[in-house]
Amino acid sequence: MSSTFEAVSADGTRLLGWAGGGDGPPVLLSNGLGSIPQAWPGLVADSGLDVVSWYHRGTFGSDRPADTSRVRIDDHVDDAVAVMDARGVERAVVACWSIGVNVGFELARRHPDRVAGILAVAGVPGGTFATMGGPLRLPRRLRRPIATRAARTAVHAGPALSWLLPRLPVDTRTAWLAAHSGFMLPGADPEVLAPMLREFVRQDWSWYFRLAVGASRHRAMDLAGLDCPITFVAGRQDVLTSVHDVVEAAAAVPHAQVTVLPGSHFLPMEHPDLVGAALGQLLARSACDACVTPELPGRTLPP
């Protein structure tokens, strides 16, 4: 049964953590920015895994840092370590999504002894804002400036969004429309998506975009020296993280595996069975003594 707990990060920021309560192999969930664990229905519902995660600083019960500039990827890495320590997790496979992929790879670079493997879903190891808009045919040199400028502008629109979005009706019909919007693709179960969206729209949107601006400063990483098992999963129609950039990042790591799925940026919701299967295969490849392959539901990944 899932529960919450408290952890204190290196700079003294109090975090609200989340634990799935499973007794299987340990998995640290490094989530998409401002997301909740329920965005991963394949992990939070009877996966049998010992899943541990946290709510990003300033969101959903985690405090904002005293120094509000402490919202860069390195700060989120400190948060991940604090959460693992609070739960007594010495080493785990890290399941990452979106900006959480940046956090997962930096965690592996700074603390290789804590990371048994990385599942990188719809994200790249740094330089995330430079990957945005690929399917929209934006020239590569313009992607990061445009995306960063949009995030900075959205900070000022935050108060209006924080007033408006929670007042919009969010139900299974709204979720169905979101899943057929093109930004997200059909496949996400409206019964699962609706409660996740209801929570997501309740953000302080000025703070959310401050987090995004902080994450935008994380540049592409040099992956030389990372020797833990790595699996990349990309969405062919992802407008936020170009599939080509994901494949290129995977090619930079000789032992990495990559799978491209017919989906968008929201693969954990659109293809929970296939993402779960990828995680099961990664657990089998990991060197973590506690990571015995669990019986995960789902089909074999396509080649």
C-alpha positions as CSV (number, residue, x, y, z in Angstrom):
1,M,0.0,0.0,0.0
2,S,1.4,3.4,-1.0
3,S,2.4,6.0,1.6
4,T,4.2,9.3,1.9
5,F,7.2,10.2,4.0
6,E,9.5,13.2,4.6
7,A,13.1,13.7,3.6
8,V,15.4,16.7,4.0
9,S,17.7,17.6,1.0
10,A,21.3,18.8,1.2
11,D,20.2,22.5,1.3
12,G,17.7,21.9,4.1
13,T,14.6,21.8,1.8
14,R,11.9,19.5,3.2
15,L,10.6,17.1,0.6
16,L,7.5,14.9,0.5
17,G,8.4,11.5,-0.7
18,W,6.2,8.7,-2.0
19,A,6.6,4.9,-1.5
20,G,4.7,2.3,-3.4
21,G,4.9,-0.3,-0.7
22,G,6.0,-3.2,-2.9
23,D,8.5,-5.8,-1.6
24,G,10.2,-6.4,-5.0
25,P,13.4,-4.9,-6.4
26,P,14.0,-1.2,-5.6
27,V,13.2,1.4,-8.2
28,L,13.7,5.1,-7.8
29,L,11.1,7.0,-9.9
30,S,12.5,10.3,-11.2
31,N,9.4,11.8,-12.6
32,G,8.5,14.4,-15.2
33,L,8.5,18.0,-13.9
34,G,5.6,18.7,-11.6
35,S,4.1,15.2,-12.2
36,I,2.8,12.7,-9.6
37,P,3.6,9.0,-9.4
38,Q,0.1,8.2,-10.8
39,A,1.4,9.3,-14.2
40,W,3.1,5.9,-14.2
41,P,0.1,3.5,-13.9
42,G,2.3,0.5,-14.7
43,L,4.5,1.2,-11.7
44,V,2.0,2.3,-9.1
45,A,-0.6,-0.4,-9.6
46,D,0.4,-3.8,-8.4
47,S,3.8,-3.8,-10.0
48,G,5.3,-5.6,-7.0
49,L,8.3,-3.3,-7.1
50,D,9.6,-1.3,-4.2
51,V,9.0,2.1,-6.0
52,V,10.2,5.3,-4.2
53,S,9.7,8.8,-5.6
54,W,9.2,12.4,-4.5
55,Y,7.3,15.5,-5.4
56,H,9.6,18.2,-6.8
57,R,10.5,21.0,-4.5
58,G,7.7,23.5,-4.2
59,T,5.0,21.1,-5.6
60,F,2.4,18.8,-4.0
61,G,3.5,19.2,-0.4
62,S,7.3,19.6,-0.9
63,D,8.6,22.9,0.4
64,R,10.2,25.5,-1.8
65,P,13.9,26.0,-1.1
66,A,14.9,29.0,1.1
67,D,17.0,30.1,-1.9
68,T,14.5,30.0,-4.7
69,S,17.3,29.8,-7.3
70,R,18.0,26.2,-6.0
71,V,15.9,24.6,-8.7
72,R,18.5,23.3,-11.1
73,I,19.1,19.7,-12.0
74,D,21.9,19.3,-9.4
75,D,19.4,20.3,-6.7
76,H,17.0,17.7,-7.9
77,V,19.8,15.1,-7.7
78,D,20.4,16.1,-4.1
79,D,16.7,15.5,-3.5
80,A,16.9,12.1,-5.1
81,V,19.7,11.1,-2.8
82,A,17.9,12.4,0.3
83,V,14.8,10.4,-0.7
84,M,16.8,7.2,-1.1
85,D,18.6,7.8,2.2
86,A,15.3,8.5,4.0
87,R,14.0,5.1,2.8
88,G,17.2,3.2,3.3
89,V,17.7,2.5,-0.4
90,E,21.3,2.0,-1.1
91,R,21.1,1.2,-4.8
92,A,18.3,1.1,-7.3
93,V,17.3,1.1,-10.9
94,V,16.2,4.6,-11.8
95,A,13.0,4.9,-13.9
96,C,13.0,8.4,-15.5
97,W,10.6,10.4,-17.5
98,S,11.1,13.7,-19.4
99,I,13.2,16.2,-17.2
100,G,13.5,13.3,-14.8
101,V,15.9,11.7,-17.3
102,N,18.3,14.6,-16.7
103,V,18.1,14.0,-13.0
104,G,18.7,10.2,-13.4
105,F,21.8,10.6,-15.5
106,E,23.3,13.2,-13.3
107,L,22.6,11.0,-10.3
108,A,24.5,8.2,-12.0
109,R,27.4,10.5,-12.9
110,R,27.7,11.9,-9.4
111,H,26.8,8.8,-7.4
112,P,27.5,5.7,-9.7
113,D,27.3,3.4,-6.6
114,R,23.7,4.3,-6.1
115,V,22.4,3.6,-9.6
116,A,22.0,0.0,-10.9
117,G,20.5,1.0,-14.2
118,I,18.6,3.8,-16.0
119,L,15.3,3.6,-17.8
120,A,15.1,6.8,-19.7
121,V,11.6,7.5,-21.1
122,A,10.9,10.4,-23.5
123,G,14.0,12.3,-22.3
124,V,17.7,12.9,-23.0
125,P,20.7,13.2,-20.7
126,G,20.9,17.0,-20.7
127,G,20.1,19.6,-23.3
128,T,16.4,18.9,-23.1
129,F,15.2,22.2,-24.3
130,A,17.3,21.9,-27.4
131,T,15.3,18.8,-28.4
132,M,11.9,20.4,-28.2
133,G,9.9,21.0,-31.4
134,G,11.7,18.4,-33.6
135,P,8.5,17.0,-35.2
136,L,7.4,20.6,-35.8
137,R,10.4,21.1,-38.0
138,L,12.0,23.8,-35.9
139,P,15.6,24.3,-36.9
140,R,17.8,22.8,-34.2
141,R,19.7,26.1,-33.5
142,L,16.4,27.8,-32.6
143,R,14.8,25.1,-30.4
144,R,16.5,25.9,-27.1
145,P,16.2,29.7,-27.4
146,I,12.5,29.5,-28.3
147,A,11.7,26.9,-25.6
148,T,13.6,28.8,-22.9
149,R,12.0,32.1,-23.9
150,A,8.5,30.5,-23.8
151,A,9.2,29.2,-20.2
152,R,10.4,32.6,-19.0
153,T,7.4,34.3,-20.5
154,A,5.1,31.7,-18.9
155,V,6.4,32.5,-15.5
156,H,4.6,35.9,-15.8
157,A,1.4,34.2,-17.0
158,G,1.5,31.9,-14.0
159,P,-1.0,33.7,-11.8
160,A,-3.6,33.7,-14.5
161,L,-3.0,30.0,-15.2
162,S,-3.2,29.2,-11.5
163,W,-6.6,30.9,-11.3
164,L,-8.0,29.5,-14.5
165,L,-6.8,25.9,-14.8
166,P,-8.2,24.5,-11.5
167,R,-11.6,25.9,-12.4
168,L,-11.8,23.9,-15.7
169,P,-13.8,20.7,-15.4
170,V,-11.6,17.7,-15.6
171,D,-13.3,14.3,-16.0
172,T,-13.1,11.3,-18.3
173,R,-14.4,13.3,-21.2
174,T,-11.7,15.9,-20.7
175,A,-9.2,13.2,-20.4
176,W,-10.4,11.6,-23.7
177,L,-10.1,14.9,-25.5
178,A,-6.5,15.4,-24.1
179,A,-5.6,11.9,-25.3
180,H,-6.8,12.7,-28.8
181,S,-5.3,16.2,-28.9
182,G,-2.2,15.3,-30.9
183,F,0.0,16.6,-28.1
184,M,-1.0,13.4,-26.3
185,L,-2.1,10.3,-28.3
186,P,-4.8,7.7,-27.7
187,G,-3.8,4.9,-25.5
188,A,-3.9,6.6,-22.2
189,D,-6.9,5.2,-20.2
190,P,-9.2,8.2,-19.4
191,E,-10.1,6.6,-16.0
192,V,-6.4,6.8,-15.1
193,L,-5.6,10.1,-16.9
194,A,-8.5,12.1,-15.4
195,P,-7.3,12.0,-11.8
196,M,-3.7,12.7,-12.8
197,L,-4.8,15.8,-14.8
198,R,-7.0,17.0,-11.9
199,E,-3.9,17.1,-9.7
200,F,-1.6,18.5,-12.4
201,V,-3.7,21.6,-13.1
202,R,-3.7,22.5,-9.4
203,Q,0.0,23.7,-9.6
204,D,1.3,27.1,-8.8
205,W,2.1,27.7,-12.5
206,S,4.5,30.6,-11.9
207,W,6.6,28.2,-9.7
208,Y,6.2,25.4,-12.3
209,F,7.7,27.5,-15.0
210,R,10.5,28.6,-12.6
211,L,11.3,24.9,-12.2
212,A,11.3,24.6,-16.0
213,V,13.7,27.6,-16.4
214,G,16.0,26.0,-13.9
215,A,16.0,22.7,-15.7
216,S,16.7,24.5,-19.0
217,R,20.2,25.3,-17.8
218,H,21.2,21.7,-17.8
219,R,23.4,21.2,-20.9
220,A,24.0,17.9,-22.8
221,M,26.1,15.5,-20.8
222,D,29.2,13.6,-21.8
223,L,28.1,10.0,-21.2
224,A,31.6,8.5,-21.3
225,G,32.3,6.4,-18.2
226,L,28.6,5.5,-17.5
227,D,28.7,1.7,-17.3
228,C,25.4,0.8,-15.7
229,P,22.7,-0.8,-18.0
230,I,20.7,1.9,-19.8
231,T,17.5,1.6,-21.8
232,F,16.0,4.5,-23.8
233,V,12.3,4.5,-24.7
234,A,11.2,7.2,-27.2
235,G,7.9,8.3,-28.7
236,R,7.8,8.6,-32.4
237,Q,5.3,11.5,-32.3
238,D,6.9,13.3,-29.3
239,V,6.9,17.1,-29.8
240,L,8.7,17.8,-26.6
241,T,11.7,15.4,-26.9
242,S,12.7,14.7,-30.5
243,V,12.9,10.9,-31.1
244,H,16.0,11.6,-33.2
245,D,17.8,13.2,-30.2
246,V,16.9,10.2,-28.0
247,V,18.3,7.7,-30.6
248,E,21.4,9.9,-31.0
249,A,21.9,9.9,-27.2
250,A,21.5,6.1,-27.1
251,A,24.1,5.7,-29.8
252,A,26.6,7.6,-27.6
253,V,26.5,4.7,-25.1
254,P,27.7,1.4,-26.7
255,H,25.9,-0.8,-24.2
256,A,22.6,1.2,-24.3
257,Q,19.4,-0.2,-25.7
258,V,16.7,1.9,-27.4
259,T,13.1,1.3,-28.4
260,V,10.9,3.6,-30.3
261,L,7.1,3.4,-29.6
262,P,4.2,4.8,-31.6
263,G,3.4,7.4,-29.0
264,S,3.9,11.0,-27.7
265,H,5.8,12.4,-24.8
266,F,3.4,10.7,-22.4
267,L,4.5,7.1,-22.9
268,P,4.1,6.0,-19.3
269,M,0.4,6.6,-19.7
270,E,0.0,5.6,-23.3
271,H,2.0,2.4,-23.2
272,P,2.2,1.3,-19.5
273,D,2.6,-2.4,-20.5
274,L,5.5,-1.8,-22.9
275,V,7.2,0.6,-20.5
276,G,6.8,-2.0,-17.8
277,A,8.3,-4.6,-20.0
278,A,11.3,-2.4,-20.7
279,L,11.8,-1.9,-17.0
280,G,11.6,-5.6,-16.4
281,Q,14.2,-6.3,-19.0
282,L,16.4,-3.6,-17.5
283,L,16.1,-5.1,-14.1
284,A,17.3,-8.4,-15.5
285,R,20.4,-6.6,-17.0
286,S,21.2,-4.6,-13.9
287,A,24.0,-5.5,-11.5
288,C,22.0,-4.7,-8.4
289,D,22.0,-7.7,-6.1
290,A,18.5,-6.9,-5.0
291,C,17.2,-6.5,-8.5
292,V,15.9,-9.9,-9.2
293,T,13.6,-9.8,-12.3
294,P,10.0,-9.5,-11.2
295,E,7.0,-10.9,-12.9
296,L,5.9,-7.7,-14.6
297,P,2.7,-7.6,-16.8
298,G,3.1,-6.6,-20.4
299,R,4.2,-7.8,-23.8
300,T,7.6,-8.3,-25.2
301,L,9.0,-5.1,-26.6
302,P,9.0,-4.8,-30.4
303,P,12.4,-4.8,-32.1
